[in-house]
Amino acid sequence: MTDESHDESPWWQSAVIYEVALISFQDTDGDGKGDLAGLKSRIDYLKWLGIDAVWLTPIYNSPFRDLGYDISDYCAIDPAFGTLGTFDELLAALHEAGIRLVLDLVPNHTANDHEWFVGSRSSRNSAKADWYIWAEAAENGGPP
């Protein structure tokens, strides 16, 4: 990690950041999909590469209709990747190795079964009605 006490610029301006699409990174349970334990098992390799931070694509619970960017629960780890406990272990191991973790958070990419979306589409008078952009169909019933 960059020593910010000697450098006035933010750490991320000079850091080597390695993006990991977890699903294709390292599989440890044999299901053909990468997982949190797999990333944890490769920390020595990342350290050897000189990585300052890992940018992790979405790992939240998702129906995976949009490569995990359609999030159904921002407070849960998708079971395909592991558990919240596994995440905590990964985070501690990364920090112990001097590697930061950046999570890809996309609050405007919810799944259609996320409670925000369900609430928004339930009624024009819903408290969440304006959380998404809605438009009337064209006169022929086609797209707006």
N, C-alpha and C positions, 0 to 999 in steps of 0.2 A: 504494500500500500504506500501511497505517496505520503511523506511526512509533511503535513500541512503547517507545522510550526516554522518551517524554513521556506515555505512557498505560499505566497499570498493567493494564488489561484485555487479554485475548488478542485478537489481530488479527481473528479471525473474528467477534467479537461486534459489531463495527461495520463490517465489510467488506460491500461489494456483491458478492454471489456470483451468478454467471450459470450456470445449468444448461444444458448442451449435450448433447442426444441426437444424437450425431455422425451417425448414419445419415440424419437428415433436416436436417442443418445446411447444408453447402456441399459440393457435388460438384465435383471437379476433373478426374476421369478419364472422365466421361461415362457412367458405368454406372448413374446414377440414385440412387446412395447417397452420402451425405456421407462425407468422409474426413479424415484428419489433415492432409493438405496443404490442404484446404479451410478447416479451422479456422485454420491458420497464415496463410492468405491474408486472414483477417478480423481479425487482431490489431489493426490500426490502428482498425478500427471499434469493437472491444471497448474499446480504450483511450479512444476518443472518448466512449463511453457512460459511462466512469468505473468500469469493472469492476475490482475488486480481485482477484478469483479466478474461475477457471472450474471448475465442478464437471462433470466428464466422466462420463457414464453408461458402463457397461462397454464396453471396447474389446478385451477379451481374446478369444482364439480360442474360437469357440462355433458349435454347429450351428444357432443362431438358432431354436430351437423355443419360446423364451421371451424374445423380444426382446433376446437377448444376455446375459440373466441366467443362462442355463444354460451355465456356463463349462466348457470341456473342457481348457483349458491356461492357467493363471494367469501363465505365463512367456512367453507369445507374444501378439503383436498379431494380431487377426483380419485375414487378407489383404484383406478388403473395405475395411478402413480404412487400410491401408498396412503399413509395416514398423517394426521396432524402431528402425531408423535414422531414419525419418520422425518417429517419436515423440520421439526425442532432439532432433531439429531443432526440433520444435514446443515442447518444454519449454524449450530454450535461448532461443527467440524470445519466449516468454511471459515468462520471467524477465527478459530484456533490456528488455521493455516494462513491467516492474514488476508483472506479473500472476502470481499464484500459481496452481497447478494442484492440484485435489483429484480423485483418482480414486475412482470408486465401486467399492469392493472388497466383494464379497459371497461370503465363503468358504462359506456354507451353501447356496449355489445352484449346485451343480455339475450338469453334464449327465450323463445316464446312461451316457455313454461316457468320462467322466473316470476316470482310473486309481484315484482314491479310491473312487468308487462301484463300479467293477468289482471292486475288491478286497473291498469290504464285502459285496457280494452273492454273492461266490464261495463263501463258506463261513461257517457259524456260528462256526468256529474261526479265521477270518481275523484278523490283527492289526488290521484296520480294520472288523471286524464291527460294532462299536458306534459307528462314526462316523456312522451313519444310524439312524433309528428303523425297526425292522421289526416287523411284527405278523402273526400267523397269519390266514389268510382265515377268514371266517365258515363255519359248518358247511355251508352250501349252496354254498360256493366263492366267495361274494360278498365285498365289501369287509369288512375287519375291523370 
